[in-house]
Amino acid sequence: MEFQLTKSQKEIQKAAREFAKGEFDKDLVLEMEKQQSFPEDIRIKAADLGFIGMHWPEAYEGGGLGMFENVLAAEAFCSKDSSLGIALMLSGSASEYLLHYGTDDLKSEFLPKVANGDMVSGSAFFEPGEGYDLTGTSTTAVRDGGRWVIDGWKTGVLNGGAAGFYCVLCKTDPKSASPDGFSIILVEAERDGITVENNQDKLGMRMVATTDIRFQDVRVPESHLVGKPGKGVKQALALNDQNLILVAAMATGTARGAYARALDYVKQREQFGKKIGQFQITRHKLAEMALSIEQAALMTYSAAWQLDRRKKNQAMAAMAKLSACRTALDVSSEAIQLLGGYGYMTEYEVERCYRDAKALMLFEDNPIGLKDAVATGVMGRIK
């Protein structure tokens, strides 16, 4: 792995930082975060500049770049503002299943709309009471006269109510008791029979809508099947590494943002006639924070670099996500301590970094599942 960014990568990183600096207005963000809404004009501007679908092929209006470049943009955005950065980077997340497994017709119809900012996509995989267990899916999709008829209830639907289409995990073989009985089907949001409910009031990631969605006799063409029938769970798991790396990048950026705010504060705040940044205990805290951030960043970069070279390393992706999210939590918590009473106040932003860091820790996979993935990677499967 090269530890020096290429000229192109440096330009992308600089462009992302400049965009965030110019567009991420603090007062607007605080208001939108309170309302659990998202400034659509910023997403459209980001799409116009190529920040949505950066690693998608140019044939679908993507940037033709790699996961590494996507990581650099995610980190830059979340460093400036964790909430807005997360919402931007997750606006096309469900489209990844379409990109990797959809037919050419489906990709040509929907991916450019996401890349151009015309719509966002939503993933509808999980169900009440099932946690992260995709094989607990009870939502059904039955063939009927050239169409799929979908019935069921999904929870925690990413971008629910805001998406132009959803990738829905359905049970397509009711007789199968194995993971091979499930498929992913693309469903446009305007289809009859879709009801969006309960935009969940969350601690963090408040700009990303997560809702319940009920599907009642929802009919879509058979051609909306994403990938091979019966391979939905395998497809979802196959993209897990990519998802973990993106979360790690957002967490690293969140940690950098909290650190920058704390550093600025301790350089200004005086106590006992000295800037508190001059006290050794404060300096050592900042040193530990910086150390953790750089470790998380290097692990995330390494995981993205390997993914771009098709060197599948599930353990590395899990370690990157676990390390980066721990770092984001620890750094933002320490930032709150360094700011004292101000750290608890909304306007100083570090408390929001902490809330978003906690949400990222639980997003995609929890620490227990990540540790299992790491253990499997380092030990292999014991027979």
Contacts in CASP RR format, 6 or more apart in sequence:
PFRMAT RR
TARGET T0000
AUTHOR 0000-0000-0000
METHOD contacts of the structure
MODEL  1
MEFQLTKSQKEIQKAAREFAKGEFDKDLVLEMEKQQSFPEDIRIKAADLG
FIGMHWPEAYEGGGLGMFENVLAAEAFCSKDSSLGIALMLSGSASEYLLH
YGTDDLKSEFLPKVANGDMVSGSAFFEPGEGYDLTGTSTTAVRDGGRWVI
DGWKTGVLNGGAAGFYCVLCKTDPKSASPDGFSIILVEAERDGITVENNQ
DKLGMRMVATTDIRFQDVRVPESHLVGKPGKGVKQALALNDQNLILVAAM
ATGTARGAYARALDYVKQREQFGKKIGQFQITRHKLAEMALSIEQAALMT
YSAAWQLDRRKKNQAMAAMAKLSACRTALDVSSEAIQLLGGYGYMTEYEV
ERCYRDAKALMLFEDNPIGLKDAVATGVMGRIK
1 301 0 8 1.000
1 302 0 8 1.000
1 305 0 8 1.000
5 13 0 8 1.000
5 72 0 8 1.000
8 69 0 8 1.000
9 68 0 8 1.000
9 69 0 8 1.000
9 72 0 8 1.000
12 54 0 8 1.000
12 65 0 8 1.000
12 69 0 8 1.000
12 72 0 8 1.000
12 73 0 8 1.000
13 72 0 8 1.000
13 73 0 8 1.000
13 76 0 8 1.000
15 49 0 8 1.000
16 51 0 8 1.000
16 72 0 8 1.000
16 73 0 8 1.000
16 76 0 8 1.000
16 77 0 8 1.000
17 76 0 8 1.000
17 79 0 8 1.000
17 80 0 8 1.000
19 45 0 8 1.000
19 46 0 8 1.000
19 49 0 8 1.000
19 51 0 8 1.000
19 77 0 8 1.000
20 76 0 8 1.000
20 77 0 8 1.000
20 79 0 8 1.000
20 80 0 8 1.000
20 81 0 8 1.000
20 84 0 8 1.000
20 85 0 8 1.000
21 80 0 8 1.000
23 42 0 8 1.000
23 45 0 8 1.000
23 46 0 8 1.000
24 42 0 8 1.000
24 77 0 8 1.000
24 80 0 8 1.000
24 81 0 8 1.000
24 84 0 8 1.000
24 85 0 8 1.000
26 81 0 8 1.000
26 349 0 8 1.000
28 39 0 8 1.000
29 81 0 8 1.000
29 83 0 8 1.000
29 84 0 8 1.000
30 346 0 8 1.000
30 347 0 8 1.000
32 38 0 8 1.000
32 39 0 8 1.000
32 207 0 8 1.000
33 83 0 8 1.000
33 206 0 8 1.000
33 207 0 8 1.000
33 352 0 8 1.000
34 206 0 8 1.000
36 199 0 8 1.000
36 201 0 8 1.000
36 202 0 8 1.000
36 206 0 8 1.000
36 207 0 8 1.000
36 209 0 8 1.000
37 207 0 8 1.000
38 84 0 8 1.000
38 87 0 8 1.000
38 162 0 8 1.000
38 207 0 8 1.000
38 208 0 8 1.000
38 209 0 8 1.000
39 84 0 8 1.000
42 84 0 8 1.000
42 88 0 8 1.000
43 52 0 8 1.000
43 87 0 8 1.000
43 88 0 8 1.000
43 91 0 8 1.000
43 117 0 8 1.000
43 120 0 8 1.000
44 117 0 8 1.000
46 52 0 8 1.000
46 88 0 8 1.000
47 115 0 8 1.000
47 116 0 8 1.000
47 117 0 8 1.000
48 116 0 8 1.000
48 117 0 8 1.000
50 62 0 8 1.000
50 63 0 8 1.000
50 115 0 8 1.000
51 73 0 8 1.000
51 77 0 8 1.000
51 88 0 8 1.000
52 88 0 8 1.000
52 91 0 8 1.000
52 92 0 8 1.000
52 114 0 8 1.000
52 115 0 8 1.000
52 117 0 8 1.000
53 62 0 8 1.000
53 63 0 8 1.000
53 70 0 8 1.000
53 92 0 8 1.000
53 95 0 8 1.000
53 114 0 8 1.000
53 115 0 8 1.000
54 62 0 8 1.000
54 63 0 8 1.000
54 64 0 8 1.000
54 65 0 8 1.000
54 66 0 8 1.000
54 69 0 8 1.000
54 70 0 8 1.000
54 73 0 8 1.000
55 62 0 8 1.000
55 63 0 8 1.000
55 64 0 8 1.000
55 65 0 8 1.000
55 66 0 8 1.000
55 67 0 8 1.000
55 69 0 8 1.000
55 70 0 8 1.000
56 62 0 8 1.000
56 63 0 8 1.000
56 64 0 8 1.000
56 95 0 8 1.000
56 99 0 8 1.000
56 111 0 8 1.000
56 115 0 8 1.000
57 63 0 8 1.000
57 64 0 8 1.000
58 64 0 8 1.000
59 108 0 8 1.000
60 99 0 8 1.000
60 107 0 8 1.000
60 108 0 8 1.000
60 111 0 8 1.000
60 112 0 8 1.000
60 115 0 8 1.000
61 111 0 8 1.000
61 112 0 8 1.000
61 115 0 8 1.000
61 116 0 8 1.000
62 111 0 8 1.000
62 115 0 8 1.000
63 115 0 8 1.000
66 304 0 8 1.000
66 308 0 8 1.000
67 242 0 8 1.000
67 245 0 8 1.000
67 246 0 8 1.000
67 304 0 8 1.000
67 307 0 8 1.000
67 308 0 8 1.000
68 301 0 8 1.000
68 304 0 8 1.000
68 305 0 8 1.000
68 308 0 8 1.000
70 89 0 8 1.000
70 246 0 8 1.000
70 249 0 8 1.000
70 304 0 8 1.000
71 245 0 8 1.000
71 246 0 8 1.000
71 248 0 8 1.000
71 249 0 8 1.000
71 300 0 8 1.000
71 301 0 8 1.000
71 304 0 8 1.000
72 249 0 8 1.000
73 89 0 8 1.000
74 85 0 8 1.000
74 89 0 8 1.000
74 246 0 8 1.000
74 249 0 8 1.000
74 250 0 8 1.000
74 253 0 8 1.000
75 249 0 8 1.000
75 250 0 8 1.000
75 252 0 8 1.000
75 253 0 8 1.000
75 256 0 8 1.000
75 297 0 8 1.000
75 300 0 8 1.000
76 253 0 8 1.000
77 84 0 8 1.000
77 85 0 8 1.000
77 88 0 8 1.000
77 89 0 8 1.000
77 250 0 8 1.000
77 253 0 8 1.000
78 85 0 8 1.000
78 86 0 8 1.000
78 89 0 8 1.000
78 249 0 8 1.000
78 250 0 8 1.000
78 251 0 8 1.000
78 252 0 8 1.000
78 253 0 8 1.000
78 254 0 8 1.000
78 256 0 8 1.000
78 257 0 8 1.000
78 356 0 8 1.000
79 253 0 8 1.000
79 254 0 8 1.000
79 256 0 8 1.000
79 257 0 8 1.000
79 260 0 8 1.000
80 257 0 8 1.000
81 349 0 8 1.000
82 250 0 8 1.000
82 253 0 8 1.000
82 254 0 8 1.000
82 257 0 8 1.000
82 352 0 8 1.000
82 353 0 8 1.000
82 356 0 8 1.000
82 357 0 8 1.000
83 204 0 8 1.000
83 205 0 8 1.000
83 206 0 8 1.000
83 207 0 8 1.000
83 352 0 8 1.000
83 356 0 8 1.000
84 207 0 8 1.000
85 250 0 8 1.000
86 205 0 8 1.000
86 207 0 8 1.000
86 208 0 8 1.000
86 250 0 8 1.000
86 356 0 8 1.000
86 360 0 8 1.000
87 205 0 8 1.000
87 207 0 8 1.000
87 208 0 8 1.000
89 246 0 8 1.000
89 249 0 8 1.000
89 250 0 8 1.000
90 158 0 8 1.000
90 159 0 8 1.000
90 208 0 8 1.000
91 114 0 8 1.000
91 117 0 8 1.000
91 120 0 8 1.000
91 121 0 8 1.000
91 159 0 8 1.000
92 114 0 8 1.000
92 120 0 8 1.000
92 121 0 8 1.000
92 122 0 8 1.000
92 159 0 8 1.000
93 121 0 8 1.000
93 122 0 8 1.000
93 123 0 8 1.000
93 158 0 8 1.000
93 159 0 8 1.000
93 243 0 8 1.000
93 246 0 8 1.000
94 121 0 8 1.000
94 122 0 8 1.000
94 123 0 8 1.000
94 158 0 8 1.000
94 159 0 8 1.000
94 163 0 8 1.000
94 165 0 8 1.000
94 166 0 8 1.000
94 167 0 8 1.000
95 110 0 8 1.000
95 111 0 8 1.000
95 114 0 8 1.000
95 121 0 8 1.000
95 167 0 8 1.000
96 239 0 8 1.000
96 242 0 8 1.000
96 243 0 8 1.000
97 123 0 8 1.000
97 167 0 8 1.000
97 184 0 8 1.000
97 226 0 8 1.000
97 235 0 8 1.000
97 236 0 8 1.000
97 239 0 8 1.000
98 106 0 8 1.000
98 107 0 8 1.000
98 110 0 8 1.000
98 111 0 8 1.000
98 121 0 8 1.000
98 167 0 8 1.000
98 186 0 8 1.000
98 226 0 8 1.000
99 107 0 8 1.000
99 111 0 8 1.000
100 235 0 8 1.000
100 238 0 8 1.000
100 239 0 8 1.000
101 184 0 8 1.000
101 226 0 8 1.000
101 227 0 8 1.000
101 228 0 8 1.000
101 231 0 8 1.000
101 235 0 8 1.000
102 226 0 8 1.000
102 227 0 8 1.000
103 223 0 8 1.000
103 227 0 8 1.000
105 223 0 8 1.000
106 186 0 8 1.000
106 223 0 8 1.000
106 224 0 8 1.000
106 226 0 8 1.000
110 121 0 8 1.000
110 165 0 8 1.000
110 186 0 8 1.000
113 119 0 8 1.000
114 120 0 8 1.000
114 121 0 8 1.000
119 163 0 8 1.000
119 164 0 8 1.000
119 165 0 8 1.000
120 159 0 8 1.000
120 162 0 8 1.000
120 163 0 8 1.000
120 164 0 8 1.000
121 159 0 8 1.000
121 163 0 8 1.000
121 164 0 8 1.000
121 165 0 8 1.000
121 166 0 8 1.000
121 167 0 8 1.000
122 157 0 8 1.000
122 158 0 8 1.000
122 159 0 8 1.000
122 160 0 8 1.000
122 163 0 8 1.000
122 164 0 8 1.000
122 165 0 8 1.000
122 166 0 8 1.000
122 167 0 8 1.000
123 157 0 8 1.000
123 158 0 8 1.000
123 159 0 8 1.000
123 166 0 8 1.000
123 167 0 8 1.000
124 154 0 8 1.000
124 157 0 8 1.000
124 160 0 8 1.000
124 166 0 8 1.000
124 167 0 8 1.000
124 168 0 8 1.000
124 169 0 8 1.000
124 187 0 8 1.000
124 213 0 8 1.000
125 134 0 8 1.000
125 137 0 8 1.000
125 154 0 8 1.000
125 167 0 8 1.000
125 168 0 8 1.000
125 169 0 8 1.000
125 236 0 8 1.000
126 132 0 8 1.000
126 134 0 8 1.000
126 154 0 8 1.000
126 155 0 8 1.000
126 156 0 8 1.000
127 136 0 8 1.000
127 137 0 8 1.000
127 138 0 8 1.000
127 139 0 8 1.000
127 153 0 8 1.000
127 154 0 8 1.000
127 155 0 8 1.000
128 153 0 8 1.000
128 155 0 8 1.000
128 212 0 8 1.000
130 136 0 8 1.000
130 137 0 8 1.000
132 365 0 8 1.000
132 366 0 8 1.000
132 369 0 8 1.000
134 169 0 8 1.000
134 179 0 8 1.000
134 182 0 8 1.000
134 233 0 8 1.000
134 236 0 8 1.000
134 237 0 8 1.000
135 179 0 8 1.000
135 182 0 8 1.000
135 233 0 8 1.000
137 169 0 8 1.000
137 170 0 8 1.000
137 171 0 8 1.000
137 182 0 8 1.000
138 152 0 8 1.000
138 171 0 8 1.000
139 150 0 8 1.000
139 151 0 8 1.000
139 152 0 8 1.000
139 153 0 8 1.000
139 154 0 8 1.000
139 168 0 8 1.000
139 169 0 8 1.000
139 170 0 8 1.000
139 171 0 8 1.000
139 215 0 8 1.000
140 150 0 8 1.000
140 151 0 8 1.000
140 152 0 8 1.000
140 170 0 8 1.000
140 171 0 8 1.000
140 172 0 8 1.000
140 174 0 8 1.000
141 148 0 8 1.000
141 149 0 8 1.000
141 150 0 8 1.000
141 168 0 8 1.000
141 170 0 8 1.000
141 171 0 8 1.000
141 172 0 8 1.000
141 183 0 8 1.000
141 185 0 8 1.000
142 148 0 8 1.000
142 149 0 8 1.000
142 172 0 8 1.000
143 149 0 8 1.000
143 222 0 8 1.000
144 219 0 8 1.000
146 221 0 8 1.000
146 222 0 8 1.000
147 219 0 8 1.000
147 220 0 8 1.000
147 221 0 8 1.000
147 222 0 8 1.000
148 170 0 8 1.000
148 172 0 8 1.000
148 185 0 8 1.000
148 219 0 8 1.000
148 220 0 8 1.000
148 221 0 8 1.000
148 222 0 8 1.000
148 224 0 8 1.000
148 225 0 8 1.000
149 217 0 8 1.000
149 218 0 8 1.000
149 219 0 8 1.000
150 168 0 8 1.000
150 170 0 8 1.000
150 185 0 8 1.000
150 187 0 8 1.000
150 215 0 8 1.000
150 217 0 8 1.000
150 218 0 8 1.000
150 219 0 8 1.000
150 220 0 8 1.000
151 215 0 8 1.000
151 216 0 8 1.000
151 217 0 8 1.000
151 218 0 8 1.000
152 214 0 8 1.000
152 215 0 8 1.000
152 216 0 8 1.000
153 212 0 8 1.000
153 213 0 8 1.000
153 214 0 8 1.000
153 215 0 8 1.000
154 168 0 8 1.000
154 212 0 8 1.000
154 213 0 8 1.000
154 214 0 8 1.000
154 215 0 8 1.000
155 212 0 8 1.000
156 200 0 8 1.000
156 210 0 8 1.000
156 211 0 8 1.000
156 212 0 8 1.000
157 166 0 8 1.000
157 196 0 8 1.000
157 210 0 8 1.000
157 211 0 8 1.000
157 212 0 8 1.000
157 213 0 8 1.000
158 208 0 8 1.000
158 209 0 8 1.000
158 210 0 8 1.000
159 208 0 8 1.000
159 209 0 8 1.000
160 166 0 8 1.000
160 196 0 8 1.000
160 199 0 8 1.000
160 209 0 8 1.000
160 210 0 8 1.000
160 211 0 8 1.000
160 213 0 8 1.000
161 189 0 8 1.000
161 196 0 8 1.000
161 199 0 8 1.000
161 209 0 8 1.000
161 211 0 8 1.000
161 213 0 8 1.000
162 209 0 8 1.000
163 189 0 8 1.000
164 188 0 8 1.000
164 189 0 8 1.000
164 190 0 8 1.000
165 186 0 8 1.000
165 187 0 8 1.000
165 188 0 8 1.000
165 189 0 8 1.000
166 186 0 8 1.000
166 187 0 8 1.000
166 189 0 8 1.000
166 213 0 8 1.000
167 184 0 8 1.000
167 185 0 8 1.000
167 186 0 8 1.000
167 187 0 8 1.000
167 226 0 8 1.000
168 184 0 8 1.000
168 185 0 8 1.000
168 186 0 8 1.000
168 187 0 8 1.000
168 215 0 8 1.000
169 182 0 8 1.000
169 183 0 8 1.000
169 184 0 8 1.000
169 232 0 8 1.000
169 233 0 8 1.000
169 236 0 8 1.000
170 182 0 8 1.000
170 183 0 8 1.000
170 184 0 8 1.000
170 185 0 8 1.000
171 181 0 8 1.000
171 182 0 8 1.000
172 181 0 8 1.000
172 182 0 8 1.000
172 183 0 8 1.000
172 229 0 8 1.000
172 230 0 8 1.000
173 180 0 8 1.000
173 181 0 8 1.000
173 182 0 8 1.000
173 229 0 8 1.000
173 230 0 8 1.000
176 230 0 8 1.000
179 233 0 8 1.000
179 234 0 8 1.000
180 230 0 8 1.000
180 231 0 8 1.000
180 233 0 8 1.000
180 234 0 8 1.000
181 230 0 8 1.000
181 233 0 8 1.000
182 230 0 8 1.000
182 232 0 8 1.000
182 233 0 8 1.000
183 225 0 8 1.000
183 226 0 8 1.000
183 227 0 8 1.000
183 228 0 8 1.000
183 229 0 8 1.000
183 230 0 8 1.000
183 231 0 8 1.000
183 232 0 8 1.000
184 225 0 8 1.000
184 226 0 8 1.000
184 227 0 8 1.000
184 232 0 8 1.000
184 235 0 8 1.000
184 236 0 8 1.000
185 220 0 8 1.000
185 224 0 8 1.000
185 225 0 8 1.000
185 226 0 8 1.000
186 220 0 8 1.000
186 224 0 8 1.000
186 225 0 8 1.000
186 226 0 8 1.000
187 194 0 8 1.000
187 215 0 8 1.000
187 218 0 8 1.000
187 220 0 8 1.000
187 224 0 8 1.000
188 220 0 8 1.000
191 218 0 8 1.000
191 219 0 8 1.000
191 220 0 8 1.000
192 217 0 8 1.000
192 218 0 8 1.000
192 219 0 8 1.000
193 214 0 8 1.000
193 215 0 8 1.000
193 216 0 8 1.000
193 217 0 8 1.000
193 218 0 8 1.000
194 213 0 8 1.000
194 214 0 8 1.000
194 215 0 8 1.000
194 218 0 8 1.000
195 213 0 8 1.000
195 214 0 8 1.000
195 216 0 8 1.000
196 211 0 8 1.000
196 212 0 8 1.000
196 213 0 8 1.000
197 211 0 8 1.000
197 212 0 8 1.000
197 213 0 8 1.000
197 214 0 8 1.000
198 211 0 8 1.000
198 212 0 8 1.000
199 209 0 8 1.000
199 210 0 8 1.000
199 211 0 8 1.000
200 210 0 8 1.000
200 211 0 8 1.000
200 212 0 8 1.000
202 210 0 8 1.000
202 359 0 8 1.000
203 355 0 8 1.000
203 358 0 8 1.000
203 359 0 8 1.000
204 352 0 8 1.000
204 355 0 8 1.000
204 356 0 8 1.000
204 358 0 8 1.000
204 359 0 8 1.000
205 356 0 8 1.000
205 359 0 8 1.000
205 360 0 8 1.000
205 363 0 8 1.000
206 355 0 8 1.000
226 232 0 8 1.000
226 235 0 8 1.000
227 235 0 8 1.000
240 314 0 8 1.000
240 317 0 8 1.000
240 364 0 8 1.000
240 365 0 8 1.000
241 303 0 8 1.000
241 307 0 8 1.000
241 312 0 8 1.000
241 313 0 8 1.000
241 314 0 8 1.000
241 317 0 8 1.000
242 307 0 8 1.000
242 317 0 8 1.000
243 364 0 8 1.000
244 303 0 8 1.000
244 317 0 8 1.000
244 318 0 8 1.000
244 320 0 8 1.000
244 321 0 8 1.000
244 364 0 8 1.000
244 365 0 8 1.000
244 370 0 8 1.000
245 300 0 8 1.000
245 303 0 8 1.000
245 304 0 8 1.000
245 307 0 8 1.000
245 317 0 8 1.000
245 320 0 8 1.000
245 321 0 8 1.000
247 321 0 8 1.000
247 324 0 8 1.000
247 325 0 8 1.000
247 360 0 8 1.000
247 363 0 8 1.000
247 364 0 8 1.000
248 296 0 8 1.000
248 299 0 8 1.000
248 300 0 8 1.000
248 303 0 8 1.000
248 317 0 8 1.000
248 320 0 8 1.000
248 321 0 8 1.000
248 323 0 8 1.000
248 324 0 8 1.000
248 325 0 8 1.000
249 300 0 8 1.000
249 304 0 8 1.000
249 324 0 8 1.000
250 360 0 8 1.000
251 296 0 8 1.000
251 321 0 8 1.000
251 324 0 8 1.000
251 325 0 8 1.000
251 327 0 8 1.000
251 328 0 8 1.000
251 357 0 8 1.000
251 360 0 8 1.000
251 361 0 8 1.000
252 293 0 8 1.000
252 296 0 8 1.000
252 297 0 8 1.000
252 300 0 8 1.000
252 324 0 8 1.000
252 327 0 8 1.000
252 328 0 8 1.000
253 328 0 8 1.000
254 328 0 8 1.000
254 332 0 8 1.000
254 353 0 8 1.000
254 356 0 8 1.000
254 357 0 8 1.000
254 360 0 8 1.000
255 289 0 8 1.000
255 292 0 8 1.000
255 293 0 8 1.000
255 296 0 8 1.000
255 324 0 8 1.000
255 327 0 8 1.000
255 328 0 8 1.000
255 331 0 8 1.000
255 332 0 8 1.000
255 353 0 8 1.000
255 357 0 8 1.000
256 293 0 8 1.000
257 353 0 8 1.000
258 328 0 8 1.000
258 331 0 8 1.000
258 332 0 8 1.000
258 335 0 8 1.000
258 350 0 8 1.000
258 353 0 8 1.000
258 354 0 8 1.000
258 357 0 8 1.000
259 286 0 8 1.000
259 289 0 8 1.000
259 290 0 8 1.000
259 293 0 8 1.000
259 331 0 8 1.000
259 335 0 8 1.000
261 335 0 8 1.000
261 339 0 8 1.000
261 348 0 8 1.000
261 349 0 8 1.000
261 350 0 8 1.000
261 353 0 8 1.000
262 286 0 8 1.000
262 289 0 8 1.000
262 334 0 8 1.000
262 335 0 8 1.000
262 338 0 8 1.000
262 339 0 8 1.000
262 350 0 8 1.000
263 286 0 8 1.000
265 338 0 8 1.000
265 339 0 8 1.000
265 342 0 8 1.000
265 348 0 8 1.000
266 275 0 8 1.000
266 276 0 8 1.000
266 277 0 8 1.000
266 282 0 8 1.000
266 286 0 8 1.000
266 338 0 8 1.000
267 275 0 8 1.000
267 277 0 8 1.000
268 275 0 8 1.000
269 275 0 8 1.000
269 276 0 8 1.000
269 277 0 8 1.000
270 276 0 8 1.000
276 282 0 8 1.000
276 338 0 8 1.000
277 283 0 8 1.000
277 286 0 8 1.000
282 338 0 8 1.000
285 334 0 8 1.000
285 338 0 8 1.000
288 334 0 8 1.000
289 330 0 8 1.000
289 331 0 8 1.000
289 334 0 8 1.000
289 335 0 8 1.000
292 326 0 8 1.000
292 327 0 8 1.000
292 330 0 8 1.000
292 331 0 8 1.000
293 327 0 8 1.000
293 331 0 8 1.000
295 323 0 8 1.000
295 327 0 8 1.000
296 320 0 8 1.000
296 323 0 8 1.000
296 324 0 8 1.000
296 326 0 8 1.000
296 327 0 8 1.000
296 328 0 8 1.000
297 324 0 8 1.000
299 316 0 8 1.000
299 319 0 8 1.000
299 320 0 8 1.000
299 323 0 8 1.000
299 324 0 8 1.000
300 320 0 8 1.000
300 323 0 8 1.000
300 324 0 8 1.000
302 316 0 8 1.000
302 320 0 8 1.000
303 313 0 8 1.000
303 316 0 8 1.000
303 317 0 8 1.000
303 319 0 8 1.000
303 320 0 8 1.000
306 312 0 8 1.000
306 313 0 8 1.000
306 316 0 8 1.000
307 313 0 8 1.000
307 317 0 8 1.000
314 373 0 8 1.000
314 376 0 8 1.000
314 377 0 8 1.000
315 373 0 8 1.000
315 374 0 8 1.000
315 376 0 8 1.000
315 377 0 8 1.000
315 378 0 8 1.000
317 373 0 8 1.000
318 365 0 8 1.000
318 369 0 8 1.000
318 370 0 8 1.000
318 371 0 8 1.000
318 373 0 8 1.000
318 374 0 8 1.000
319 370 0 8 1.000
319 374 0 8 1.000
321 364 0 8 1.000
321 365 0 8 1.000
321 370 0 8 1.000
322 367 0 8 1.000
322 370 0 8 1.000
322 371 0 8 1.000
322 374 0 8 1.000
325 357 0 8 1.000
325 360 0 8 1.000
325 361 0 8 1.000
325 367 0 8 1.000
326 361 0 8 1.000
328 353 0 8 1.000
328 356 0 8 1.000
328 357 0 8 1.000
328 360 0 8 1.000
328 361 0 8 1.000
329 354 0 8 1.000
329 357 0 8 1.000
329 358 0 8 1.000
329 361 0 8 1.000
332 350 0 8 1.000
332 351 0 8 1.000
332 353 0 8 1.000
332 354 0 8 1.000
332 357 0 8 1.000
333 354 0 8 1.000
335 343 0 8 1.000
335 350 0 8 1.000
335 353 0 8 1.000
335 354 0 8 1.000
336 343 0 8 1.000
336 344 0 8 1.000
336 350 0 8 1.000
336 351 0 8 1.000
336 354 0 8 1.000
339 348 0 8 1.000
339 350 0 8 1.000
342 348 0 8 1.000
343 350 0 8 1.000
343 351 0 8 1.000
344 351 0 8 1.000
345 351 0 8 1.000
346 352 0 8 1.000
361 367 0 8 1.000
365 373 0 8 1.000
END
